[in-house]
Amino acid sequence: MTTPTERAQRGKAARKRVPRSSHALWLPPVDRPDPVAVLERQGRDRLPELLPVRYGRMATSPFAFLRGAAAVMAADLASQPNTGLGVQLCGDAHLLNFGVYASPERVLLFDLNDFDETFPGPFEWDVKRLAASVAVAGRENGFPEPKVRGAVLAAAAAYRGSMRRLAALGELAVWYERIEAESVPAIARSARRRSRVESTLTRARRRTSLQALGKLTETVGGQPRIIQVPPLLEPAGAPDMASLRKIFSDYRSTLAEERRVLLDRYRFVDAARKVVGVGSVGTRCFIVLLLGRNGDDPLFLQIKEATKSVLEDHLPSGPYVHPGHRVVAGQRLLQAAGDIFLGWMTGPQGRAYYWRQLRDMKGSADVAGITPAGFVEYAGLCGTALARAHARSGDRIAIAGYLGTTDVFDRAVADFAQSYADQTVTDHAALGAAIAAGVVQAAPGV
């Protein structure tokens, strides 16, 4: 086993291959794939009737485009040299894929909360996606460019500082590291921002299966049934309902024994197809309503199709063949504490799925309504959370050695983010032109 000193030296040696300042550069390669063509290829195996919803949502703004264009950015990142310092990547670490959720002990944590694209790869890919999202969102909010750059610098500096702090800790200390959401109001620098954070946490605590029961169901024949809001929420047809009941038992087998006992205390009541997110629109997704001791004891689970990660075409093979297993294992590795109902299985036609709770006190920041100062703080919080996640799976000592004590990496990432924000505006315009020309169909306002 190598010593901490040797591991730090390995990180510093990576600077010779990829200098920290080189991360500043973004110039689209001459053979860069057309971004709309990338999205169309990604949509070939999705539900065609939902693709206009996806394009409509992505067309609303450059930030919405960035959220849905993880495949585009993955190809762009792969065109650049990488450090070779690997971690379990989130794969889609933009600002809105961080948020709060409840641990099994019912403590609200702040962490990454989307893992559809998780895959092993170079740590800086997640950092750059986070940084680009900060730049795009900041500009969209109308913040002055110095404030936008300051927020990107805050994210990168927080990542670097947190990774260096974690590099000095023991293995168990790093594994048990977490960000309790209750501590977030304390670090907000103004009473107004503290109040906004506390309001977000209050809303998150109310987002439970019981709240969802009142919002997502109606009583039909004395039984709760999931409401219809076409095309976003539609009843599962008889074939889908039969398949969901069948794969429910397969999903159960991927849970720990004690959680199977808990799940067995619920009965399957209803299911519906649900449209979620931006980039995920068109993948097969369902919600299932289960009831426990009575009608006031609900459990909503979400069953989401797991497909190939957008990173897989650009990196060596990962350890998991099953896409659902990849998502679940990646989430368990990256999050400080996980959903007790997280599981995976194969469904009809050999499609891979994973299961999780639909609502478990989940909440996210109102990035569009945040103040410039609050935006800087939030970007730093996301950088801190990302470093904690990476430190669990990668060589945190080597990464800290690469990053160093100065802000060379931070400034380079900020330069990249500003250039890539320009690229995102161009790509968003290309999607708008494709919609106007009828190349792709978009459903606005859905």
C-alpha positions, 0 to 999 in steps of 0.5 A: 500500500502506498503512503499518503506522501506517495499518493500526494506525489501521484497527484502532483505528478498528474500536473505534468500531464494536465497542468491545472491552468490547462483546464481554462481552455474550451475550444470546440473541436472541428469535428464536434458533434451537432448538439441536436443530433446528439439529443436525437440519438439519445432519444431513439430508445425513448417514448416518442410521444414524450420527446416533444415534452423534453425538447420543449422543456430544454428550449425554455432557456440556456440553463434548461438546455444545459440540464438536459444536455448531459450527453452533449457536455460529456462528449465535450469533456471527453475531447479534452485531456483528463487528469486520470484521477478517478472517482465515482462521478455523479455524471450530471452535477449541475446546480439543481441536482443538489438538494436536501433529503431525509436520512434513514434516521430522519435527519435532513442532509444536503447532498447530490440527489441525481445519479442516472449518469453516475460512472467512474471517471476523472474528478474534474468532469463533475467539477466542470459541469457544476461550474458551467451550470453556475455560470449559465444559471448566474447569467440567466438570473441577470447577475453581473459577470463579476458576481457570476465569476465569483460564484464559480470561483466559490464552487471550485474553491470550496471543492478544493478546500474540502478535498484538502481537508478530507485528505487529512482525515482517516477513512472512517471519518471521511465515510461518516462525513455529511452535511446536515441541512440544519447547519446551512442556515447557520452559515448564511450571512444574512437574516434574509438568506437564513429565513429563505433557507429555513423556509426551504427546509420547512417545505422539504419536511412536508414533502412526504408520502402522506402529503403526496397522497393528498396531492396525487390521488383521488378517491374512486370507489372508496379506494385512493387512485392516482390522478390523471394529468396527461401527458405528465401523469397518466394511469398505467395500462393493464399490461404495464400494471401487470408488469409492475406487479411482477417486477415488484417481487424482483425489486424486493430481492435487491433490498436488505433482509430487514427492509424486505420485512418492512416492504412486505407490510405494504400492499400494492394499490395503484400505479401511473406513468410519470414524466420527470425532470428535463434530461430524463423525459422520454425514459420510462418512469412510473410511480406506485402507491402502496398502503400500509396499516390503513389508508393514511399510511401510504408509501409512494415509490418511483420506478425509473428506467436506467439506460446507459450513462452518457459517460460510457461512450467516452470512458473505460468499462465500469464494474456494473453490467446492469444499468439499474445496478450501476445507478443504485451502487453509484448512489450508495457510494456517493451519498452520505446516507441512502434511501432505504427503498433503493433497489434495482431489477430487470423489467419487460423487454429486458429493460433495466429499472431502479426503484426509490421513494418518490418523496422523502422530505426532498427539496432544492434551492430556488436558484432562479429567485436567489440573491447574488450573495446567496448564489455565491454561498449556494455554489460553494455549498455544492462544491463542498458536497461534491468534494465529500462525495468524490472523497468516498470513492477516489484517492482524495489524497492524490486529488488534493495533491493535484489541486494544491494550496493556491487558486490556480485550478479555481481560476482555470475552472472559472475561465472554462465555465464562462467559455462553456456558458457561451457554448451553451447559449449557442447550442440552445439557439441551435435547438431553437432553430431546429424546432423552428425548422421542424427538425424536432417537435417541441411541446411548449409549456408542459 
